[in-house]
Amino acid sequence: MAMLRIREAAELLGVSDDTIRRWIDDGELPTGSDLSGRKTVDGAALAAYSGEHTAAAPKDPLSIASSARNRFAGLVTRVVTDTVMSQVEMRCGPFTIVSLMSTEAVRELHLEPGSVAVAVVKATTVIVETSGES
């Protein structure tokens, strides 16, 4: 189970540290403590709470080089798994990202609600739609 420091939780939801503390004080988020005694928030509880309480997209927590420019840092909110394939939903700031991948990959990456991850999108085709009205 992922335990996130208040600053990490705030960055993932695109809100201030004070907002997270206010939600904690209001009893909306459960807390714990890490080994150094700092207050933490349960990642799974934050994932469940995040559906209606996100603002800006968070910064990418990974510092790796990549040719992909579309990187969405966020919190895994749902994982639906069968024997071969899995659907992983992430809340990345105001965006919901859904990825289909092998169940083996889900296990190897330890993806579960509350996990912190980065969705990387690399595509050669971008489809743009309009309402069709002039």
N, CA, C and O atoms as a MOPAC input file, in Angstrom:
PM7 MOZYME 1SCF
protein

 N      0.84100 1    -1.16600 1     0.00000 1
 C      0.00000 1     0.00000 1     0.00000 1
 C      0.89300 1     1.23900 1     0.00000 1
 O      1.79300 1     1.35800 1     0.83100 1
 N      0.64500 1     2.15900 1    -0.93000 1
 C      1.44700 1     3.37500 1    -1.03600 1
 C      1.03700 1     4.37800 1     0.03000 1
 O     -0.14600 1     4.67600 1     0.19400 1
 N      2.01400 1     4.89000 1     0.74400 1
 C      1.78100 1     5.96600 1     1.70300 1
 C      2.50200 1     7.18600 1     1.16100 1
 O      3.70200 1     7.13100 1     0.89300 1
 N      1.78400 1     8.27800 1     0.99800 1
 C      2.32600 1     9.48400 1     0.38000 1
 C      2.43800 1    10.60500 1     1.39700 1
 O      1.54400 1    10.79800 1     2.22100 1
 N      3.53100 1    11.33700 1     1.34000 1
 C      3.65400 1    12.52500 1     2.18400 1
 C      2.67300 1    13.57400 1     1.68200 1
 O      2.23000 1    13.52400 1     0.53500 1
 N      2.34300 1    14.50600 1     2.53100 1
 C      1.35300 1    15.52700 1     2.19600 1
 C      1.75700 1    16.28300 1     0.94000 1
 O      0.91300 1    16.53600 1     0.08100 1
 N      3.01400 1    16.64500 1     0.81500 1
 C      3.47800 1    17.37400 1    -0.37700 1
 C      3.27200 1    16.54200 1    -1.64200 1
 O      2.82500 1    17.06300 1    -2.66400 1
 N      3.60000 1    15.24200 1    -1.57300 1
 C      3.41300 1    14.36600 1    -2.73400 1
 C      1.93700 1    14.27000 1    -3.10800 1
 O      1.58900 1    14.34100 1    -4.28600 1
 N      1.07200 1    14.11000 1    -2.11400 1
 C     -0.36600 1    14.02500 1    -2.37200 1
 C     -0.86300 1    15.30800 1    -3.02700 1
 O     -1.65600 1    15.26000 1    -3.96700 1
 N     -0.40200 1    16.44600 1    -2.53600 1
 C     -0.81000 1    17.73700 1    -3.09300 1
 C     -0.36200 1    17.87300 1    -4.54600 1
 O     -1.13400 1    18.32200 1    -5.39300 1
 N      0.87100 1    17.49000 1    -4.83400 1
 C      1.38300 1    17.58300 1    -6.20800 1
 C      0.59500 1    16.68000 1    -7.14800 1
 O      0.30700 1    17.07000 1    -8.28000 1
 N      0.24500 1    15.48900 1    -6.69900 1
 C     -0.49300 1    14.55900 1    -7.54400 1
 C     -1.89200 1    15.06000 1    -7.87900 1
 O     -2.40600 1    14.78600 1    -8.96300 1
 N     -2.51000 1    15.79100 1    -6.95700 1
 C     -3.85500 1    16.29800 1    -7.20400 1
 C     -3.86000 1    17.72900 1    -7.72800 1
 O     -4.91400 1    18.25600 1    -8.08300 1
 N     -2.68800 1    18.36200 1    -7.78000 1
 C     -2.61600 1    19.72700 1    -8.29600 1
 C     -3.22500 1    20.74500 1    -7.34200 1
 O     -3.79500 1    21.74700 1    -7.77400 1
 N     -3.10300 1    20.48300 1    -6.03700 1
 C     -3.61200 1    21.40500 1    -5.02200 1
 C     -2.46500 1    21.75400 1    -4.08100 1
 O     -1.37000 1    21.20300 1    -4.19300 1
 N     -2.72200 1    22.66900 1    -3.15600 1
 C     -1.66900 1    23.06200 1    -2.22000 1
 C     -1.56800 1    22.07200 1    -1.05500 1
 O     -2.48700 1    21.29800 1    -0.78800 1
 N     -0.42800 1    22.12400 1    -0.37600 1
 C     -0.24000 1    21.31500 1     0.83400 1
 C     -1.32500 1    21.64300 1     1.85500 1
 O     -1.84800 1    20.75800 1     2.53200 1
 N     -1.65300 1    22.94000 1     1.95400 1
 C     -2.66800 1    23.37100 1     2.91900 1
 C     -4.03800 1    22.77300 1     2.60800 1
 O     -4.80700 1    22.47100 1     3.52000 1
 N     -4.34200 1    22.60200 1     1.32700 1
 C     -5.62300 1    21.98800 1     0.95500 1
 C     -5.66800 1    20.55300 1     1.45100 1
 O     -6.68000 1    20.12100 1     2.00400 1
 N     -4.58000 1    19.80600 1     1.25800 1
 C     -4.51800 1    18.41800 1     1.75400 1
 C     -4.67900 1    18.41200 1     3.26900 1
 O     -5.43400 1    17.60200 1     3.80700 1
 N     -3.97900 1    19.30700 1     3.95900 1
 C     -4.09200 1    19.36800 1     5.42200 1
 C     -5.52200 1    19.69800 1     5.85000 1
 O     -6.01800 1    19.14500 1     6.83100 1
 N     -6.18100 1    20.58900 1     5.12400 1
 C     -7.57200 1    20.94300 1     5.43400 1
 C     -8.48400 1    19.72800 1     5.26400 1
 O     -9.35700 1    19.47800 1     6.09400 1
 N     -8.27300 1    18.97100 1     4.17400 1
 C     -9.07300 1    17.75900 1     3.95100 1
 C     -8.82900 1    16.74800 1     5.07100 1
 O     -9.75200 1    16.05900 1     5.50600 1
 N     -7.58900 1    16.66500 1     5.53000 1
 C     -7.27000 1    15.76600 1     6.64300 1
 C     -7.98300 1    16.24100 1     7.90500 1
 O     -8.62500 1    15.44800 1     8.59400 1
 N     -7.87300 1    17.54400 1     8.21200 1
 C     -8.50300 1    18.10000 1     9.40900 1
 C    -10.01700 1    17.95100 1     9.37800 1
 O    -10.65200 1    17.80500 1    10.42300 1
 N    -10.60200 1    17.98900 1     8.17100 1
 C    -12.04600 1    17.81900 1     8.02300 1
 C    -12.46700 1    16.34700 1     8.06200 1
 O    -13.65500 1    16.03300 1     7.97900 1
 N    -11.48500 1    15.44900 1     8.19000 1
 C    -11.78300 1    14.02000 1     8.26600 1
 C    -12.06400 1    13.37800 1     6.91900 1
 O    -12.59300 1    12.26800 1     6.85700 1
 N    -11.71200 1    14.07200 1     5.83200 1
 C    -11.98100 1    13.54600 1     4.49200 1
 C    -10.90300 1    12.59500 1     4.00300 1
 O    -11.15800 1    11.78200 1     3.11400 1
 N     -9.70400 1    12.68100 1     4.56400 1
 C     -8.59400 1    11.79400 1     4.19400 1
 C     -7.99100 1    11.17800 1     5.44700 1
 O     -7.69800 1    11.89400 1     6.40500 1
 N     -7.79700 1     9.84900 1     5.45500 1
 C     -7.14000 1     9.21500 1     6.60400 1
 C     -5.63200 1     9.42700 1     6.52800 1
 O     -5.06300 1     9.54900 1     5.44300 1
 N     -5.00000 1     9.46700 1     7.68300 1
 C     -3.55700 1     9.68400 1     7.72500 1
 C     -2.85400 1     8.59200 1     8.51300 1
 O     -3.46900 1     7.80500 1     9.23300 1
 N     -1.55100 1     8.58000 1     8.34800 1
 C     -0.66000 1     7.71600 1     9.09800 1
 C      0.63500 1     8.47500 1     9.29400 1
 O      0.67000 1     9.69600 1     9.13900 1
 N      1.69500 1     7.76900 1     9.63200 1
 C      3.00900 1     8.38600 1     9.80200 1
 C      4.06100 1     7.51100 1     9.14800 1
 O      3.96100 1     6.28400 1     9.16000 1
 N      5.08100 1     8.15900 1     8.57200 1
 C      6.18300 1     7.38700 1     8.00400 1
 C      7.21600 1     7.12300 1     9.09500 1
 O      7.00100 1     7.48000 1    10.25300 1
 N      8.33000 1     6.50300 1     8.73500 1
 C      9.34500 1     6.13300 1     9.72500 1
 C      9.96600 1     7.33900 1    10.42300 1
 O     10.45400 1     7.22000 1    11.54700 1
 N      9.95100 1     8.50300 1     9.76200 1
 C     10.51900 1     9.69900 1    10.38800 1
 C      9.47300 1    10.48800 1    11.16500 1
 O      9.77300 1    11.56400 1    11.68400 1
 N      8.24000 1     9.96700 1    11.25400 1
 C      7.19200 1    10.62200 1    12.02400 1
 C      6.38200 1    11.64700 1    11.25500 1
 O      5.50300 1    12.29300 1    11.82500 1
 N      6.66000 1    11.80500 1     9.97300 1
 C      5.89900 1    12.76400 1     9.16200 1
 C      4.54300 1    12.19300 1     8.80400 1
 O      4.40100 1    10.98900 1     8.59100 1
 N      3.55200 1    13.06000 1     8.73900 1
 C      2.19300 1    12.64700 1     8.42200 1
 C      2.13000 1    12.17800 1     6.96900 1
 O      2.71300 1    12.80300 1     6.08300 1
 N      1.41900 1    11.07400 1     6.73100 1
 C      1.24800 1    10.52400 1     5.39100 1
 C     -0.23700 1    10.30600 1     5.10600 1
 O     -1.07200 1    10.26600 1     6.01000 1
 N     -0.53000 1    10.16800 1     3.81200 1
 C     -1.88700 1     9.88400 1     3.35300 1
 C     -1.84500 1     8.55400 1     2.61400 1
 O     -0.94300 1     8.31800 1     1.81000 1
 N     -2.80600 1     7.69200 1     2.88000 1
 C     -2.90000 1     6.40700 1     2.19700 1
 C     -3.18400 1     6.63800 1     0.71500 1
 O     -4.13700 1     7.33600 1     0.37000 1
 N     -2.36900 1     6.06100 1    -0.15800 1
 C     -2.51100 1     6.25900 1    -1.59600 1
 C     -3.84700 1     5.78900 1    -2.13000 1
 O     -4.42900 1     6.44900 1    -2.99000 1
 N     -4.34900 1     4.66200 1    -1.64100 1
 C     -5.63800 1     4.14900 1    -2.11100 1
 C     -6.77300 1     5.08000 1    -1.71700 1
 O     -7.68700 1     5.30800 1    -2.50900 1
 N     -6.72900 1     5.62200 1    -0.50200 1
 C     -7.75700 1     6.56800 1    -0.06500 1
 C     -7.68600 1     7.84700 1    -0.89500 1
 O     -8.71600 1     8.41900 1    -1.25000 1
 N     -6.46800 1     8.29200 1    -1.20300 1
 C     -6.29700 1     9.48300 1    -2.02900 1
 C     -6.82800 1     9.23400 1    -3.43400 1
 O     -7.45800 1    10.11100 1    -4.02400 1
 N     -6.58000 1     8.04300 1    -3.97300 1
 C     -7.08200 1     7.69800 1    -5.30600 1
 C     -8.60200 1     7.73700 1    -5.32700 1
 O     -9.19600 1     8.25700 1    -6.27200 1
 N     -9.23400 1     7.19500 1    -4.29900 1
 C    -10.69700 1     7.20200 1    -4.23300 1
 C    -11.22900 1     8.62200 1    -4.09500 1
 O    -12.26700 1     8.95300 1    -4.66800 1
 N    -10.53700 1     9.45300 1    -3.35100 1
 C    -10.97100 1    10.82600 1    -3.10100 1
 C    -10.71700 1    11.73800 1    -4.30400 1
 O    -11.38200 1    12.76100 1    -4.46400 1
 N     -9.75800 1    11.36300 1    -5.14300 1
 C     -9.29100 1    12.25300 1    -6.21100 1
 C    -10.29500 1    12.49400 1    -7.32700 1
 O    -10.18600 1    13.49600 1    -8.03300 1
 N    -11.26100 1    11.61600 1    -7.50900 1
 C    -12.20000 1    11.74500 1    -8.61700 1
 C    -12.85400 1    13.10200 1    -8.72700 1
 O    -13.09000 1    13.58500 1    -9.83400 1
 N    -13.15100 1    13.72700 1    -7.60500 1
 C    -13.85100 1    15.00600 1    -7.61700 1
 C    -13.00600 1    16.15400 1    -7.09100 1
 O    -13.50800 1    17.27100 1    -6.97300 1
 N    -11.75600 1    15.91900 1    -6.77600 1
 C    -10.97300 1    16.93900 1    -6.08800 1
 C     -9.60200 1    17.18100 1    -6.71000 1
 O     -8.60900 1    17.27300 1    -5.98900 1
 N     -9.53000 1    17.28500 1    -8.02700 1
 C     -8.24500 1    17.56300 1    -8.65200 1
 C     -8.28900 1    18.88200 1    -9.39500 1
 O     -9.35800 1    19.34400 1    -9.79500 1
 N     -7.14300 1    19.47800 1    -9.57600 1
 C     -7.05900 1    20.76300 1   -10.25500 1
 C     -6.09900 1    20.66700 1   -11.42600 1
 O     -6.46900 1    20.17000 1   -12.48900 1
 N     -4.88100 1    21.13300 1   -11.24900 1
 C     -3.89500 1    21.16000 1   -12.31800 1
 C     -3.18300 1    19.82200 1   -12.44600 1
 O     -3.16200 1    19.03000 1   -11.50400 1
 N     -2.59700 1    19.57300 1   -13.61900 1
 C     -1.82200 1    18.35000 1   -13.82500 1
 C     -0.55000 1    18.40200 1   -12.98400 1
 O      0.10700 1    19.44100 1   -12.93100 1
 N     -0.19000 1    17.29500 1   -12.32400 1
 C      1.00900 1    17.28300 1   -11.48600 1
 C      2.27900 1    17.18100 1   -12.30700 1
 O      2.25700 1    16.82500 1   -13.48500 1
 N      3.40900 1    17.50900 1   -11.64400 1
 C      4.70800 1    17.37200 1   -12.28300 1
 C      5.06700 1    15.89600 1   -12.38900 1
 O      4.61400 1    15.07700 1   -11.59000 1
 N      5.88500 1    15.56700 1   -13.38600 1
 C      6.37000 1    14.20800 1   -13.58600 1
 C      7.36700 1    13.86400 1   -12.48000 1
 O      8.40400 1    14.51800 1   -12.37300 1
 N      7.07400 1    12.83600 1   -11.64200 1
 C      7.98200 1    12.50700 1   -10.54300 1
 C      9.21400 1    11.72400 1   -10.97000 1
 O     10.14600 1    11.56200 1   -10.18200 1
 N      9.23300 1    11.23600 1   -12.20300 1
 C     10.37700 1    10.46500 1   -12.68300 1
 C     11.34000 1    11.39300 1   -13.40200 1
 O     10.91500 1    12.28600 1   -14.13500 1
 N     12.60900 1    11.19000 1   -13.20200 1
 C     13.59100 1    12.02400 1   -13.90200 1
 C     14.38000 1    11.13200 1   -14.84300 1
 O     15.54300 1    10.80900 1   -14.60100 1
 N     13.71100 1    10.73900 1   -15.93000 1
 C     14.36200 1     9.90800 1   -16.93300 1
 C     14.26900 1    10.60800 1   -18.27500 1
 O     13.36600 1    11.41400 1   -18.50100 1
 N     15.18100 1    10.30700 1   -19.14700 1
 C     15.15500 1    10.87500 1   -20.48800 1
 C     14.23800 1    10.03400 1   -21.36500 1
 O     14.23800 1     8.80600 1   -21.28000 1
 N     13.45900 1    10.70100 1   -22.20300 1
 C     12.51900 1     9.99000 1   -23.06500 1
 C     12.20500 1    10.84300 1   -24.27300 1
 O     12.19500 1    12.07100 1   -24.19500 1
 N     11.94900 1    10.18300 1   -25.39400 1
 C     11.54700 1    10.92300 1   -26.58600 1
 C     10.06000 1    11.26300 1   -26.55600 1
 O      9.59800 1    12.09900 1   -27.33300 1
 N      9.32000 1    10.63100 1   -25.67700 1
 C      7.88100 1    10.90900 1   -25.55900 1
 C      7.69000 1    12.23000 1   -24.82600 1
 O      8.26600 1    12.44500 1   -23.76000 1
 N      6.89000 1    13.10100 1   -25.39600 1
 C      6.66000 1    14.41200 1   -24.79300 1
 C      5.36100 1    14.47500 1   -24.00300 1
 O      5.15000 1    15.39900 1   -23.21800 1
 N      4.50600 1    13.50700 1   -24.20700 1
 C      3.21600 1    13.50300 1   -23.53300 1
 C      3.27500 1    12.56200 1   -22.33900 1
 O      2.99600 1    11.36900 1   -22.45400 1
 N      3.64100 1    13.11700 1   -21.19800 1
 C      3.80900 1    12.34000 1   -19.97300 1
 C      2.83100 1    12.88900 1   -18.94600 1
 O      2.79800 1    14.09200 1   -18.68500 1
 N      2.04100 1    12.00300 1   -18.37200 1
 C      1.02300 1    12.39600 1   -17.41800 1
 C      1.27000 1    11.68300 1   -16.09600 1
 O      1.00700 1    10.48700 1   -15.97300 1
 N      1.77100 1    12.41200 1   -15.11500 1
 C      2.00200 1    11.84700 1   -13.79200 1
 C      0.68200 1    11.80000 1   -13.04300 1
 O     -0.13300 1    12.71700 1   -13.14400 1
 N      0.47800 1    10.72900 1   -12.29200 1
 C     -0.77200 1    10.65500 1   -11.55100 1
 C     -0.86500 1     9.47700 1   -10.62100 1
 O      0.12400 1     8.83100 1   -10.27800 1
 N     -2.08800 1     9.22500 1   -10.23000 1
 C     -2.40400 1     8.22900 1    -9.23100 1
 C     -3.29000 1     7.17200 1    -9.86900 1
 O     -4.28500 1     7.49700 1   -10.51600 1
 N     -2.93000 1     5.91000 1    -9.68600 1
 C     -3.77500 1     4.82700 1   -10.18300 1
 C     -5.04300 1     4.81400 1    -9.32700 1
 O     -4.97600 1     4.75800 1    -8.10000 1
 N     -6.20400 1     4.86800 1    -9.99800 1
 C     -7.47000 1     4.90500 1    -9.26900 1
 C     -8.26200 1     3.61000 1    -9.39400 1
 O     -9.12600 1     3.32400 1    -8.56500 1
 N     -7.96800 1     2.82200 1   -10.43500 1
 C     -8.74500 1     1.58700 1   -10.64300 1
 C     -7.94200 1     0.62200 1   -11.50400 1
 O     -7.27200 1     1.03800 1   -12.45000 1
 N     -8.00900 1    -0.66200 1   -11.17900 1
 C     -7.38100 1    -1.70400 1   -11.98700 1
 C     -8.39200 1    -2.83800 1   -12.13800 1
 O     -8.85100 1    -3.41400 1   -11.15200 1
 N     -8.73100 1    -3.14700 1   -13.39400 1
 C     -9.63500 1    -4.26000 1   -13.68900 1
 C     -8.80100 1    -5.30100 1   -14.41200 1
 O     -8.21200 1    -5.02000 1   -15.45600 1
 N     -8.75200 1    -6.50600 1   -13.85600 1
 C     -7.83800 1    -7.53000 1   -14.34200 1
 C     -8.55500 1    -8.83100 1   -14.66400 1
 O     -9.47100 1    -9.24400 1   -13.95300 1
 N     -8.11800 1    -9.48100 1   -15.76600 1
 C     -8.50900 1   -10.86900 1   -15.99700 1
 C     -7.21600 1   -11.65800 1   -16.15500 1
 O     -6.15600 1   -11.16400 1   -15.77000 1
 N     -7.26600 1   -12.84000 1   -16.69600 1
 C     -6.06800 1   -13.67500 1   -16.73400 1
 C     -5.00500 1   -13.17800 1   -17.70700 1
 O     -3.81900 1   -13.43700 1   -17.50600 1
 N     -5.41100 1   -12.46600 1   -18.76000 1
 C     -4.45300 1   -12.03700 1   -19.77400 1
 C     -4.26700 1   -10.52700 1   -19.81600 1
 O     -3.13500 1   -10.04600 1   -19.86300 1
 N     -5.36200 1    -9.77500 1   -19.79800 1
 C     -5.29700 1    -8.32000 1   -19.97300 1
 C     -5.85800 1    -7.58700 1   -18.76600 1
 O     -6.64300 1    -8.12900 1   -17.98800 1
 N     -5.42400 1    -6.32200 1   -18.63500 1
 C     -5.90000 1    -5.47100 1   -17.54400 1
 C     -6.18700 1    -4.07800 1   -18.06500 1
 O     -5.58600 1    -3.62100 1   -19.03800 1
 N     -7.11700 1    -3.41400 1   -17.39900 1
 C     -7.42300 1    -2.01200 1   -17.67800 1
 C     -6.99800 1    -1.21500 1   -16.44900 1
 O     -7.42600 1    -1.50200 1   -15.33100 1
 N     -6.15100 1    -0.21000 1   -16.67000 1
 C     -5.63900 1     0.60000 1   -15.57400 1
 C     -6.11100 1     2.03500 1   -15.78500 1
 O     -5.84500 1     2.63500 1   -16.82600 1
 N     -6.81000 1     2.57800 1   -14.79700 1
 C     -7.25400 1     3.97600 1   -14.85000 1
 C     -6.36600 1     4.79400 1   -13.93600 1
 O     -6.01600 1     4.36900 1   -12.83500 1
 N     -6.00800 1     5.97900 1   -14.41500 1
 C     -5.18700 1     6.89500 1   -13.63300 1
 C     -5.84200 1     8.26200 1   -13.61300 1
 O     -6.48000 1     8.67600 1   -14.58100 1
 N     -5.67700 1     8.95300 1   -12.50400 1
 C     -6.12000 1    10.33300 1   -12.39400 1
 C     -4.86600 1    11.17600 1   -12.44900 1
 O     -4.03200 1    11.12600 1   -11.54400 1
 N     -4.73100 1    11.96600 1   -13.53000 1
 C     -3.54800 1    12.78800 1   -13.75600 1
 C     -3.99000 1    14.24600 1   -13.77900 1
 O     -4.32900 1    14.78400 1   -14.83300 1
 N     -3.98500 1    14.87700 1   -12.61800 1
 C     -4.53100 1    16.22600 1   -12.52400 1
 C     -5.99500 1    16.18600 1   -12.89900 1
 O     -6.74800 1    15.38600 1   -12.34400 1
 N     -6.42400 1    17.03700 1   -13.83700 1
 C     -7.83800 1    17.03800 1   -14.22100 1
 C     -8.18000 1    15.95200 1   -15.23600 1
 O     -9.33200 1    15.84600 1   -15.65600 1
 N     -7.21700 1    15.15900 1   -15.62900 1
 C     -7.41900 1    14.17500 1   -16.68700 1
 C     -7.51700 1    12.75200 1   -16.15100 1
 O     -6.86200 1    12.39900 1   -15.17100 1
 N     -8.34200 1    11.94200 1   -16.80600 1
 C     -8.39100 1    10.51400 1   -16.53100 1
 C     -7.74700 1     9.80900 1   -17.71800 1
 O     -8.15300 1    10.02100 1   -18.86100 1
 N     -6.76600 1     8.98900 1   -17.46000 1
 C     -6.06200 1     8.22900 1   -18.48400 1
 C     -6.40100 1     6.75800 1   -18.27700 1
 O     -6.36000 1     6.26200 1   -17.15100 1
 N     -6.73400 1     6.06000 1   -19.35800 1
 C     -7.02500 1     4.63300 1   -19.29100 1
 C     -6.02400 1     3.90400 1   -20.17400 1
 O     -5.82300 1     4.27800 1   -21.32900 1
 N     -5.40400 1     2.87700 1   -19.64100 1
 C     -4.43200 1     2.09300 1   -20.39200 1
 C     -4.82200 1     0.62200 1   -20.35100 1
 O     -5.22400 1     0.10200 1   -19.31100 1
 N     -4.69800 1    -0.03400 1   -21.48800 1
 C     -4.88100 1    -1.47800 1   -21.56600 1
 C     -3.50300 1    -2.10800 1   -21.68200 1
 O     -2.69900 1    -1.72100 1   -22.53000 1
 N     -3.24300 1    -3.07400 1   -20.83100 1
 C     -1.92500 1    -3.72000 1   -20.84100 1
 C     -2.07000 1    -5.15000 1   -20.34500 1
 O     -3.13000 1    -5.55500 1   -19.86700 1
 N     -1.00200 1    -5.89300 1   -20.46500 1
 C     -1.05500 1    -7.28400 1   -19.99900 1
 C     -1.16200 1    -7.31800 1   -18.48000 1
 O     -0.66300 1    -6.42900 1   -17.79100 1
 N     -1.80400 1    -8.33000 1   -17.98100 1
 C     -1.90700 1    -8.52600 1   -16.53500 1
 C     -0.52100 1    -8.76300 1   -15.94600 1
 O     -0.24800 1    -8.37500 1   -14.81000 1
 N      0.34400 1    -9.39400 1   -16.71600 1
 C      1.72100 1    -9.60000 1   -16.27700 1
 C      2.40200 1    -8.25700 1   -16.00400 1
 O      3.10600 1    -8.11300 1   -15.00500 1
 N      2.19500 1    -7.27000 1   -16.89000 1
 C      2.79000 1    -5.94700 1   -16.69500 1
 C      2.23900 1    -5.27700 1   -15.43700 1
 O      2.98300 1    -4.63100 1   -14.69900 1
 N      0.94600 1    -5.43000 1   -15.19700 1
 C      0.33900 1    -4.86200 1   -13.99000 1
 C      1.00800 1    -5.44100 1   -12.74900 1
 O      1.32400 1    -4.70900 1   -11.81100 1
 N      1.22300 1    -6.74700 1   -12.74600 1
 C      1.87700 1    -7.40300 1   -11.60700 1
 C      3.31900 1    -6.93000 1   -11.44600 1
 O      3.75800 1    -6.62200 1   -10.33800 1
 N      4.05900 1    -6.87500 1   -12.56600 1
 C      5.46500 1    -6.47400 1   -12.51500 1
 C      5.62900 1    -5.03300 1   -12.03000 1
 O      6.58800 1    -4.72100 1   -11.32400 1
 N      4.69100 1    -4.15200 1   -12.41000 1
 C      4.76500 1    -2.74600 1   -12.02000 1
 C      4.08800 1    -2.47100 1   -10.67700 1
 O      4.10600 1    -1.34200 1   -10.18700 1
 N      3.48800 1    -3.51200 1   -10.08400 1
 C      2.79300 1    -3.39000 1    -8.79600 1
 C      1.73100 1    -2.29600 1    -8.84400 1
 O      1.62000 1    -1.48800 1    -7.92200 1
 N      0.94900 1    -2.27600 1    -9.92900 1
 C     -0.08500 1    -1.26200 1   -10.08400 1
 C     -1.33700 1    -1.65600 1    -9.30400 1
 O     -1.87200 1    -2.75200 1    -9.47000 1
 N     -1.78100 1    -0.75700 1    -8.46800 1
 C     -2.99600 1    -0.94600 1    -7.68200 1
 C     -3.50200 1     0.44900 1    -7.32800 1
 O     -2.73900 1     1.41300 1    -7.39500 1
 N     -4.77400 1     0.57500 1    -6.95200 1
 C     -5.26200 1     1.90400 1    -6.56800 1
 C     -4.37800 1     2.51000 1    -5.48800 1
 O     -4.08600 1     1.88600 1    -4.46800 1
 N     -3.96500 1     3.73700 1    -5.74300 1
 C     -3.06900 1     4.43000 1    -4.82000 1
 C     -1.63100 1     4.44800 1    -5.26100 1
 O     -0.82600 1     5.17900 1    -4.68400 1
 N     -1.27300 1     3.66000 1    -6.27500 1
 C      0.09200 1     3.66700 1    -6.79500 1
 C      0.33800 1     4.96200 1    -7.56000 1
 O     -0.55300 1     5.47700 1    -8.23500 1
 N      1.54600 1     5.47500 1    -7.44800 1
 C      1.95800 1     6.63500 1    -8.23600 1
 C      2.62000 1     6.11900 1    -9.49900 1
 O      3.48500 1     5.24500 1    -9.44000 1
 N      2.21300 1     6.66300 1   -10.65300 1
 C      2.76700 1     6.20300 1   -11.92300 1
 C      2.76300 1     7.35200 1   -12.93300 1
 O      2.19100 1     8.41300 1   -12.68300 1
 N      3.39900 1     7.12500 1   -14.05600 1
 C      3.41000 1     8.09800 1   -15.15000 1
 C      2.88800 1     7.40100 1   -16.39400 1
 O      3.40100 1     6.35400 1   -16.78700 1
 N      1.86400 1     7.98400 1   -17.01600 1
 C      1.34900 1     7.47100 1   -18.29100 1
 C      2.10600 1     8.19200 1   -19.39500 1
 O      2.13600 1     9.42200 1   -19.43100 1
 N      2.71000 1     7.43900 1   -20.28500 1
 C      3.47900 1     8.00900 1   -21.38400 1
 C      2.74300 1     7.69600 1   -22.68400 1
 O      2.45900 1     6.53600 1   -22.98300 1
 N      2.43600 1     8.74600 1   -23.45700 1
 C      1.70000 1     8.58400 1   -24.70000 1
 C      2.61100 1     8.96600 1   -25.85100 1
 O      3.11400 1    10.08700 1   -25.90800 1
 N      2.81900 1     8.04500 1   -26.75500 1
 C      3.64200 1     8.29400 1   -27.94500 1
 C      2.85800 1     7.75300 1   -29.12700 1
 O      2.65600 1     6.54400 1   -29.24100 1
 N      2.42100 1     8.63100 1   -29.99900 1
 C      1.60200 1     8.19700 1   -31.12100 1
 C      1.95600 1     9.00400 1   -32.36500 1
 O      2.38700 1    10.15400 1   -32.27100 1
 N      1.77400 1     8.40300 1   -33.50000 1
 C      2.02200 1     9.11200 1   -34.75600 1
 C      0.74000 1     9.69700 1   -35.32100 1
 O      0.78700 1    10.46300 1   -36.28400 1
 N     -0.39300 1     9.35700 1   -34.75200 1
 C     -1.66300 1     9.86000 1   -35.24000 1
 C     -2.39300 1    10.58100 1   -34.11500 1
 O     -2.52200 1    10.05300 1   -33.01100 1
 N     -2.86400 1    11.77300 1   -34.39700 1
 C     -3.68900 1    12.51500 1   -33.46000 1
 C     -4.97800 1    12.85100 1   -34.18100 1
 O     -4.94700 1    13.45300 1   -35.25400 1
 N     -6.10100 1    12.47500 1   -33.61500 1
 C     -7.40200 1    12.73300 1   -34.22000 1
 C     -8.01300 1    13.96400 1   -33.53600 1
 O     -8.08400 1    14.03900 1   -32.30900 1
 N     -8.44800 1    14.92200 1   -34.35500 1
 C     -9.07200 1    16.14200 1   -33.83400 1
 C    -10.51800 1    16.14400 1   -34.27800 1
 O    -10.81000 1    15.90300 1   -35.44900 1
 N    -11.44300 1    16.41700 1   -33.34000 1
 C    -12.87100 1    16.43000 1   -33.65700 1
 C    -13.46100 1    17.78200 1   -33.32200 1
 O    -12.98500 1    18.47600 1   -32.42300 1
 N    -14.50000 1    18.15100 1   -34.05000 1
 C    -15.26900 1    19.35000 1   -33.74900 1
 C    -16.74700 1    18.98100 1   -33.73500 1
 O    -17.11000 1    17.84700 1   -34.04700 1
 N    -17.58700 1    19.92700 1   -33.37900 1
 C    -19.02600 1    19.66500 1   -33.33800 1
 C    -19.61600 1    19.54800 1   -34.73700 1
 O    -20.73300 1    19.05200 1   -34.88500 1
 N    -18.89700 1    19.99000 1   -35.77100 1
 C    -19.38500 1    19.93100 1   -37.14900 1
 C    -20.17200 1    21.16400 1   -37.54300 1
 O    -20.60000 1    21.29000 1   -38.69000 1
 N    -20.36900 1    22.08500 1   -36.59100 1
 C    -21.10000 1    23.31800 1   -36.89300 1
 C    -20.12900 1    24.36000 1   -37.40500 1
 O    -18.98100 1    24.41200 1   -36.96500 1
 N    -20.57600 1    25.18300 1   -38.32300 1
 C    -19.70300 1    26.23600 1   -38.89000 1
 C    -19.65900 1    27.45100 1   -38.02000 1
 O    -18.97700 1    28.42100 1   -38.34900 1

